[in-house]
Each structure stands twice: as C-alpha cells, then as structure tokens.
Amino acid sequence: MSEKFSISERKKEILKQVVNSYIETAEPVGSRVIAKRSSLGLSSATIRNCMADLEDAGLLFQPHTSAGRLPTEEGLKFFVKNLMDKIPLSWGEQVAIEKEMLQEVEDFSDILKKAAQLLASLTGYTAVVSAPSELDERLEFIEFVNIKPGVILVVMVTVAGTVRNQLIRIKRDIPQSTLERFSAKMNRLLKDHTLGEIRQKLIEAMEEDKKLCENLLTQLVPAEHRRLSGKLYIDGKLNLLDEPEFAHIPKIKSLLEALEEKHLLLRLLDKCLAGEELQIFIGKEVDYGVPECGMVVAPYEKEDHPVGSLGVLGPMRMNYPKVVSLVEYIAAILSSRAKEM
C-alpha cells in the first residue's frame, strides 16, 4: 500500500466488513453484502467504487472479473493492526477454560498439553505450546562433578526445586578441586538467574578460569541456544482439513509435513519470546513453507520472565478477533500456573 494513500473512515469500515465476511465464509465479498452488513447507508455503486479504491491501494483483490473482492495479505495485516475488535470471551467460556486449566496435576507438562487441547478445540485450528527450556529456568544451585577423565556431571537445581543432570565431555582431565572452585564462583553469580541470561557475564567474570568456563558453557549453553531443544505440544493437526483453503490434497500434505518440522514451529514461537508480547503473523510472515497461513502467538511467564509460548496456526483468514482473546486468556492462566510449579 502506498504511504501517500489515505484511507477514509468510510473505506476502513468497508474493508472491515469485507474481512469479517471473508473470515465467516471464505468466499469473495460483493458490494450488496457490504451494503446489508454495514450501517453506512451507502448504495452498492458507492461501495463498489470504494472497494475499487481499496484494490488500487493493495488491500483488496478480485479473484475473477465477475466476483466480489477478497482481502490481500496486506489487507489482513491492516485489519489486524488498525480495525480489529477483539471478541471477548463469555463468562461460560472463561469458566470452562479455568475448570480444565486449574486442575491439580503432578507435572507442568500436563497443563501444557491441556492448553494445546483447549486451544485446538475452542478455535477449530491447530494449537502449539512450547515447554520451558531447561536453560531458561532460574537456578538455585549448580555443581560440577568429575566422573572420569574427560567426563563431567553437571547437577542443576532450579528455584522451583527441579533437579537437572547433564553430562559434558571435554578433551582434558580437570581436577575436582578446580571444579569445586568453579562451581562456587558460578553459584555466586548465578543466584536466581538463568544460564542463558548471564552466559557472557559468567565467562567475563571467570578471569583465571575463563577458558575452562567457556569450554563448559559452550556445551551447557550454546551461544545461540534459544529453545530449539525445548519440547513442543501440538494438538488439532487434522482441524485444518475442514478449511476450504486446504481442501486440495497436495496443499494439506505440505502443511502436515511442515507440522512435523518442529524446529520451524519453535522458531516462530521464539519470535514472540523476543518481543515478550502477543504477535500475529500473516502469510509470508509465517515463513513456514506453506501459503495462506496465519498464526497468533503469545508468551507465558514465570517470575516476570518469558519461559515459553503458545500459539494457534490456521488459514490466513482465521478468526483473529476470537483467537487473540483465547490465546491471551490461556497464556495468562499458564503464567499463573507456572508460578505454582
């Protein structure tokens, strides 16, 4: 859309009605439909002229000469950013979600699975939830133990009381006394932080043990660690079969194959962690190798620190007003439950 093009309130309302109708029907929208839906009191001819202007601006397109208009990728982005009214959850929906999400469970993973199931069933799309990475958990204590030459056991105790063990292999033997001194220094620096947060700070502070520290941390916390090793929960893969955009077998095959490439999904979920807020990706922004998709993603937190994400993947015309409300609400509950675990 040209920056010089100014969209009047009238045209914004027409674009809004086109998008809302397209979300409902997946069909091109004609001027008569808009005339009935809107409260503008405009004739079909006037609406057609406005739609033609929106087409010139790159916000609508006409798939066939005699057909109505559809929003372009840019049109959907404009709608989401400037025109969308979130659909609030009803009291009944909130109660139903809380009943499922607030159940007593032994492991946080059970809550994450439930979140994915709820998002998939309530939206009718595919839901994805990432588990907290071990590298993003705040630590209470860390210890390095020499098991045998070239093999070191790392014992990490999180603030939540979870114990993590990891074996590290190095090319030289390190005396246990050196590891104990190293462990003591790390514990002073690591108190209530994550390894990922202060990796570089640790290396810089280890002066005489800097090379040892860097060698150990390179295996324990890669420089570009993010959470590609984090677990991912996916639900509702087959929901997308019901969407007309994916009615063709080659297209749905490509989508289902892409869903198996979990590192691609994790990369999308990571984008919202960096921004620490809900984000909406449309079309090419999804960068998933499958056209005509949209995704709504939000982080959930523990102690005001983003530790994971949840999102909904659907057709590019997904019901963003409803999906955004659901993702935000379940993300807030996940944040609350994460503090308890």
N, C-alpha and C positions, 0 to 999 in steps of 0.2 A: 504494500500500500504506500502510495506516495505521501511523504511527510506534509506536502502542501495541501493535500486533500483534506477538507474539513467535513466531518460527519455531523449533520444536524441531529437534533433530538428526535425528529421525525424518522430519520433514516436509522438511527440507533434502535428505535422501537421496532421498526420493520425487520432489521437484522435479528433482533432478539426473538421476534416471533418466528422467523424462518428457522433459527437454530432450535428453538423449543419444539417446533413441529417436526423437524428432521430427527431430533432425539426420539420422539414418540413413534414415528412411522418409518424412518429410513428411506422415505420417498421424497422426490423433488417437491418443492412447495410453490404453489401458484398464487397469484395476486388475490384471487377470490378467497382463498383460505385465510390469508392475512387480513383481508377486509372483515371477515367474520370474527377472527380471533382478537384483533386489536380494538382499542377504544378510540382510535384516532379519527374515526368518522370520515375516512378518505375513500374516494372511488377506486375501483380496480385499476382504472387507467393511470391515476396518480401514483398508486402503489407500484405499478409496473415501471413507471419512469424512475421512481426511487430505487427500485431493485436493479434497474439498468445502471444507475449511477454507482450502486454498491458493487456491481460486477466490474465496472471500469476501475474501481478502487482496489480490486483484487480480493474482495471479501466474499463475493458470491460467484457462482458459475452456473452455466446452463448446460447440462449433460447432452440434451438434444434440442433441436430448434423449436420443437413444439412443446417441450417440457417446461416445468417450473424451474426454480433455482435451488441450488444446494450451497451450503457454506463451504468455502475453501478452508484449507488448513489455517491460513491467516485469519479467516473469518471466525473460526472456532477459538483461536487464541485471543482475538479481540473480545469476543463474547465472554470468555472466562475471566479476562483481566478487567473488563470495564462494565459489563452488563449483567453478569450472573447474579441471581438472587439465590442464596443457599436455601434449600428446603429443610427446615428444622425437623428434628426427629420428634415424633409424637411421644406422649407420656408412655403409651403402651410399648412402643419400640425401645425406649430407654429402659423400662422395667425388664423387658425380655432380654436385652443385652446384659444388663447388670446381673440378672439371675444366672446367666451362663458364665460370665467373666469373673464373678466374685465367689465362685465355689471354692471350697478348701481343696488344695491339691498338694501333692508331695514335692513336685518339681515344677519350676517355672516353665519348662518346655510344654507342660500340659496346657498352660494358659496361652502360650503362643499358638499351639495347634488349634485351640478353641477360637482364638481371634481370627485365624485364617478361615476356619469353617464358617464362622458368623458372617464375615465379610463376603465370602463367596455366596452364601445362601441369601443374604439380605440384598445384595446388589445384582445377583444373577451373572456376575462376571468371574474372572479368575483372581484369587487373592494370594498375596505373597507376604510372608513375615520373616524377617531375619532375626536370629537369636543373637544375644550379646556375644561379642568375640571375647575370648579369654584375655586377649591383650588389652581390652578396654574395661576390664574390671579393676576397681581400686583395690590396692594391696595393703594388707596389714603386716605381712612378713614375707621375706624371701630368703632362701638358703641354698647354697651350692655345696654339693657333697661329691667327693672324689670316689667314684665307684671302682674304677680300674684305670690304668693308663689310657688316656685319650677319651675317656667316657665320664661325663659329669651329670649327676642328677640334680635338677632344679626343682625345689619344692616351693610352691607359692600358695600363700593363704590369703584369701580375699577378705575385705572388710565384712562381707556377708558370712564369712566362716567356711567358704568352699575351699577345698584343698585341690590344687592342680599340680601334677607332676609332669616333667618333661626331661627327656634325655638329650644331652648335647654332646656331639663328638668333635674333638679338636685334635690337631696334629701332634701336640706335645703334652707331656705329663705336667700337671700343676700340683704342687704340694697342698695338702689340706689346710695348712696354716695360712697359705696365701688366699685360698678360697674363703676361709673364715674372715680374714681381714676385709676381703672384697665384699662379702655378704653384709658385714657390719656397716660398711660405708653406704652400700646400696639401701639398707634399711633406714638409715638416717635421711637419705634423700627421697626415698620412695613413699614415705608415710602418707597414706590416704591419697596417693596418686596412681595413675596407670603407667605401665611401662611405655605405652605408646605416646603418652603426653610428654614425658620428660626423657625420652631416649637420648637426645643430643645433650641435654643438660648432664646426664649421668656420665657420658663419655668425656665431656669437658671437665667435670669435677674430679675425675679419677687420676689426674696427674701421673704418678709413677706407675699406676696400673692401667693407663689409658689403652694400651694395645690389647691387654687381656680383656678389658671391658668391651672394647669394640668387637673383638672376636666372638665373645659370648653373646653379646646383644644382637649381632648380625644374624645369628641363628634363632635367638629367642624372639627378637622383634625386628624383622626386616625393615629397612629404611622406608619402603613404600608398603607397609604392612596392610593398611586399611583392614578389611574384614573378609577378604576373599576366602578364608578358611572357615568363616562362620557358617552355622547351619541355617538352612532355609526351609521354611514350611510353605507348601503350595497346596491350595485347595480350589476346586471348581474348574479344573482344566477343560472339562467337556462342556461347561456352560457356554463357551464361545461358539459351539456348534449350532446353537439356536439363533445366532446373529446372522442376518442376511449377508453381511459383508464377507462372512467366512463360509458361505454355502458351497463354494467350489472346492472340490477335494484337494487340488494342489495347494490352495491357499491355506486351508486348515491343516494340511500336512506340514507345511512350512512353519506354521505357528506352533503346533505341538512339538515339532523338532526343536524349535527355538526355546521352548519352555524347558527342555531337557538340558540346555546350556545354562546351568545355574549361575555361572560366573557373570553372564550378561545381566541377569536379573539383579545380582548383588551389586554390580556396577551402577545400575540405575538407582537402587536403594541407597547407595553411598552418596549419590548426588545430593539427596535431601539431608543427609547427615552433615555434610559440609555447610549447608545453609541453615541447618537447625530449625527448619520450619517446613510447613506443608508446601509441596510443589506439585504443579501439574505439567506433564509432558504430553505434547500432542504431535502426532505424525512423525516427521523426521527427528524430532527431539527425543523420541523414544529410543532411536538408534538401536533397534532390536532385530533388524534384518527382515521385518515383516511390515508391509504397508498398512495404512488405515488403522493404526492402534493409538490408544491414549492411555495414560497412566496417572493415577493420583497417589502420591506418596507422602508420608509424614513420619517424623522420628518419634520414638518414645524415650523417656529419660529415666535415669536413676541418679538421685542426688544432684539434680540440675545439670546432668551430663548426658548427652545423647548416647545411647548404648545399642540401639537397634532401630529398624524401620519397618513399617507395614505399608502395603500398597494394594491398589486394585488395577488390574490390567484388563482393558476391554476394547471395544471398537472405538474409532476416533470420535464417533458421535455418542459416546457413553453419556449417561445421565449425570453430568458433573455436579449440578446443584445438590443432588441427593447423595452421591458418592462422597463428596467432600465432607458433608455433615457426618456421615457414618465413619469415615476414616479418622476424622478429628476426635469423635467421641470415644471410639475404641482405643485410639492412641493415648488419650487422657487416662483411661482405665488401666491400660498396660503400664503407664508410668507410675500409677498409684500402686499396682501390684508388684512392680519391680522393686519398690522401696521396702516392701514387706519381706521379700525373699532373701 
